[in-house]
Amino acid sequence: MNNIALQRQWMILLVCVMLGAAVWRYIAIPAPVRPYDGGTHHLTLETAGFSRDTPYGKQVAVRLNGVKGTLYYTGESEYRPGDLLNAPFRITLTSLAVSHFKASSYEEIGVLSAPPRLRDRPAVWAQGIKNRIASLYAGDDAAMLIGILTGDRSGLSDSLTEGLFTAGMTHVAAVSGLHISMLVGFITLVTRSRRRSFFISLPMIFLYAAITGFTPSATRAGIMIAAFTIAPLLGREYNSLRALASAFLILCVINPYAVFEPSMQLSFSATLGLLLFAFKWQKALLARAEKLQIPKWAARYLCSSLAASLAALVFSMPFAAYWFGGASLLAPLSNLLLLWLVNVIFIVGALSLMLPFLAHAAAAALWLFRTAIELLSGVSYAVLYTGQPYLFAWLLYA
């Protein structure tokens, strides 16, 4: 009993230390840029990504004194990781997780090209994946596959973006635990050994999370899956709720600004709902399916998919409604019908980058997915918009 009490005390102490470190990080991260806030200064910015087109010009990820930010500029110049940009820049601090300041300049920007640093290599690899996809696919097929594999949704058309939102499938185009799980599942299927898959999965998870920019959802999934694979090898019991809490604390220390981002809130709330309710609801649904004499293989798939979809919405739906102004009522049905197809697109689409003859199969799966999204998004009253406070209160209650 004394050992249990001592372990709890050490656990509480560790949590307090990590929370203190998160508060310190919240203050320390933007500190090197704070002296420039609100003014225009002649500075040298190092690019940390590739230029991207926006409706208002172009933007590129940059660093100033080691702090990541975003440069907004006009013109036709294209920058790549490693370039050094010299000009009078106006700096404004922000509180975003991936961009702690905004920079802009109305004067000519001097450029000194340099090779990308090691930390910027994942951005180069991600751009290589996008270029490869663009060479094999076209239009919404290319944009959708880029979103599924890298999490970059900037190329999606307005109609497809609206369709994904209406059908409750926006999460498939943003790298999340679903994508990490599909990657690990495929590796385990190929290696046919949990021990062998452990040594392959961990570096692959880290590499994939790096390519996607270490988004909170991908990092959370990576930490939890790493804990799941390491625990039995160390002779320890895996506890999913503790792993989720540990992932939250680690992310808070790494980047406390991520706590205020929708991706982190949606990822953790959906995962919490899965851990608390999915298994119980699956068991209850399977019991009902047995009374209806549904074939076991069909009952297992239907009940597990439906239970997981509903459980993930318990806590995440209010966050989604707050951030996006509405909640899709079709999400459970859409996930039940289409998640298996997303798995096919993810695996076959990734393999097609190395084996181009598979591109036809991936394109067919993408067409089927987009057609289904188009049909589902045409359903009347599919979205509950939360502009009215009474509707939002009802959604929280539900």
N, C-alpha and C positions, 0 to 999 in steps of 0.2 A: 504494500500500500504506500509505503514511504517512497519507493522508487517511482510509482505512478505520479505521486504529488510532486516529486522532484522534476520529473520529465515535463509536467505541466508548467512548472515555474520557469524552466529553461525555455519552453516553447513560448510562453508569454513574453519573456525577456527578449527572445529572438524577434518576435513580431514587433515589439516596441522599438528595437534597434532598427529594423528595416523600415518602419514607418518614419522614424526620425531621419534615416538616410534619404527617404523619398522627399521629405520636406526640405532637407538640405539641397538635394538635387534640383528641386523646383526653383530654388533661389539661385543656385550656382550655374545652371545650364546657360541662361541668357546673359550672365554677368559680363563676359568678354565683349558683348555687343552693346550693352546698356549705355556706355558713354556716348555712342553715336545716335541714340534714339531721338527721333524728331528733327534731325539736322541733315545737312548735305555736307559730305566730306569726300575728299579725294582718297579713294581706297583701292585695294587690290582684292578682288574676289576670285576664289577658285571654284570652277564649275564642278558639280558632283553628279551631273546627269546630262541628258541630251535635251536640246531645245524642243519645245512642244508648242503647237499652234493653239490659240484660244480665241474666242470671239472678239477679244479686245487687243489682240497682238500676240506676242510670244512670251513664253516663260521658260526658265531653266533653273534647276536646283543648284545652289551655290553654297560656299562656306566662307565665313568671315571669322578669323581667329578660332577656327575649329567648330563654330556654331553653324548649323544648317539653316538655310533660308531660301527664299525664292526671289529671283530677279525677273522683273517684268520689263519688257523692252519692245520697241517697234523696229521695223526694218526686216531685211531678208537674211540677216546673219544667222548662221547655224553653229551652235557651240556643242562641244563634246566633253566628257569628263577629263579633267586635267588642265583645261585651258585657264589661263590667268587673264582676268579682265581688269583693265585700269580705266577709271573715269571718276568724275564726281557723282557719287551715288547718294540718294536720299534714303535713309534707313528708318524703318518703323518697326518696333517690336510687336510681335503677335504671340498668341498663346496656343498655337496649333502644335500637334505632336510631331509632325514631320517638317515643320517650317517655323522657326522661332523668330524670324524677322522677314520683312518685305524690303526689297531694294528696287529702286527705279532710277533711270537716268535719261535726261533729254539731250545729252551731248554725245558726241562720237565716243564709242567704247574701243579702247585699244586692246588688242588680243595678242597674247603670247602663247602659242601652242606648246603643250607639254604632254608626255605620256601619262595616262591615268595611274593614280596610286593603287596600291593593293586593295584598299578599302572601297575603291570605286569600280573594281573589276566586276562585281555582281551587276552593276548598272549596265556595263558593256555587254555582259552575257545576256541580260534581259533584252537589250536592244537587238542583239543577234537573233534571239528567239522570235521577236516580233518581225524582224526582216525576213526570217525564214518562213514564218507563217504567211506573210504578205506575198511571198513568191509562190506559195502553193495554193492559197485560197484567195477569194475576192469578196468584196462587199461585207455584208453582215456576217458571213461565214468566218472571214478572217478576224473581224472585230470580236465576234463571240468567242472564238478559240483563244484569241489573245487575252480576253477577260478571264476565261476559265483557267488558262495556264499561268498567267502572270498577274492577274488582278487588275490590269489596266483597262478601265471601261471607257476611256476617252474617245475611242473610235466607234462606239455603238451609236446607231442612228436613233433619232428621237422616238420613232415608232417602236423600235425594239426595246429601248429603255422603258418606255411607258408600258409596253406589254409585259415585260419582266416584273415591273412593280405591281401591275394589276393582278397578275397571276401569282404573286407572292414568291417569285423565283429570283429576285435580285441577288440573293446571296451566292448563287452559283457562278456569277461573274465577278466575284470578289474572293480572293484566296482566303480560305477559312479552314476550320478543323475538318470539314468535309473533304477538302482537297488533300490535306496531309494524310487523312485516314485512307483515302484511295491510293495514295502513293505507297504508304506502308503496307496496305493490303496486297497491292500488286507485287511488291518485293517479297513479301512472305509467301505468296502463291508461287512465285518463280523459284525461290530458294528451298521451299518446303521444309524449312527448319527455323524455329523461333530464334535459336542461338545465332545461326548464320545471318538471319534477317536483321538481328540487333546490330551487328557490326557494319552492315550495309545501310540500314535505315537511319542511324544517327547522323552520319556525315551527309547523307542525302537530304534529311530533314533540314539540317543547318544550311546546306547549299541552297535548297529550294526557298527557305525563308529569307535568305540573303538576296536571292534574285527578285523576290517579290517585295523587297524593301523592309523586311522585318516588321510587317504589319502586326498590330496587336493580336488579331485573330490567328494568324499563322504562328506567331511566337508562342501564344498560349497553347495551341495544339501541339507544337513541337515539344514544349516543356512537359506536358502531360503524357504524351506518347513516350518520350524519353524516360520518364519516371516509371511508366508501365513496363517498359522493356528491361530497365535496369533492376527494378525491385526483385524479381525472382532470381536474377543472377547473383544478387548480394544476400539472398536468403531472407529478404524482408517481404512483408505483406503490402500489397499496393492498396492505397485508399484513395478513391477518386476525388472525394471532397477535399481531402488534405492536399492532393495534387493541384486541384483548382485554386485553392487558397494560396498555395506556394507560388503558382504561376502568376496570380494577381500581385502578390507582394514583390516578386522579382521584376515584373513589368513596371510596377510603381517606382522601384529603385532605378531601373534603367532609364525610363522616361515617364515621369509622373504626369506630364501633360497629356499622355494618352488616355488617362482616366476620363477626360472630358470629351473624348472623341466618340462618335456613334459606333465605330467599328469595334472598339473595346467593350463598350456597354452592351452592344448586341451579342457579341461573342460570349461574354461571361454569363449574361442573363440566360441565353439560350442553352448553354452548357449546364448551368445550374438546374434549369427545368428538366433537362434530359436525365441528369443524375438522380434527381429526386422522384420523378414521376414515370419515366419511360418504362422501366422494368415492371412496375406495379400495374400500369395500364395495359401493357402487353400481355401480362399474365391474365388479367381480367378479360381482355378481348379474346384471348385464346380459349378461355373457358366457355365463352359464349359461342365461339366458332365451332367447338366440339358438339354443342347441342344442335347446331344447324347442319352438322355433318358435312362441313366444308373440307375438301382434301387437305391433308396436313401441310404439304408444301405451299399451297396457296394461302392457307390460313396463317402460316408462319410469316410469309412475306407481307401479307396485307396487315396483319395485326402489329407486327414490329414497325412497319413503315408508318402506319397511322398513329401508333402510340408515340413514336419518336417525333413526328411532325407536330402533334398536339402538345407534347411536353415541352418542346423547344419554344412554343409560342406563349407559354404561361407567363413568363417574366419578360420575354423579349418584345412582345407585341406592344406594350405601352411605350417602350423606348422607340420602336419603329414608328409608332403613331406620332410621337413627339417630334422626331427628327424629320420625317418625311410627310407629315400632314395627313396621314391616312394609314389604314391597315387593311390588308387583303384578306377577305373572307374565304378566298379560294386556296390559300396557302396549303392547308392539309391535303386537299385533293390534288393540287399540282405536284406536291412533293411525292405523293403516293404514286402518281402516274409517271413522273418524269425523272426521278432521281437515278433510277437504274440507267436511263439513257445518258445522263450527265456522266456517270461512271464510264460508260462506253466511249463517250466523246473525249474524256480526259485521257484515258489510256491509249486509245487508238490515235487520237490527235497528237499526243506526245510522241508516240512511236513513229508517226508519219513524218516527223521532222528528220528522222534518220533513215526511214524506209518510205520514200515518196509514193510507192505504189499503194500504200494504205490511205493516201489522201482521199481517194474516191469513197472509201468506206466511211471515213470521218465526215466527209462532205454530206453523204447521205444521212448520217446520224444528225448532223447539224441542221439539215433541211427539215427532218422530221421533228426535231426539237422546236425550231422556229415556227413551223406550221402549228404545232400543238399550242405554243404560246399565243399565237395569233388567234386561235379558236377560243382559248380560255379567256383571253383579254376582252373578247367580245361579249362575254356573259354580263347581263345587266346586274347592277347593284353588287358588283364583285368587290368594290372597295368601300370601306367605311371611312369617310373623310372626317377628320377630327377638328375642323375649324370651329365647330360649335362646342362650347364648354360642356354642355349637357351630354353630348355624344361621347366626348372624351371621358367624362366621369363614368358613363355607362361601360365604356371599354375597360377602364381600370377595374370596375366592379366585376365584370365578366372574366 
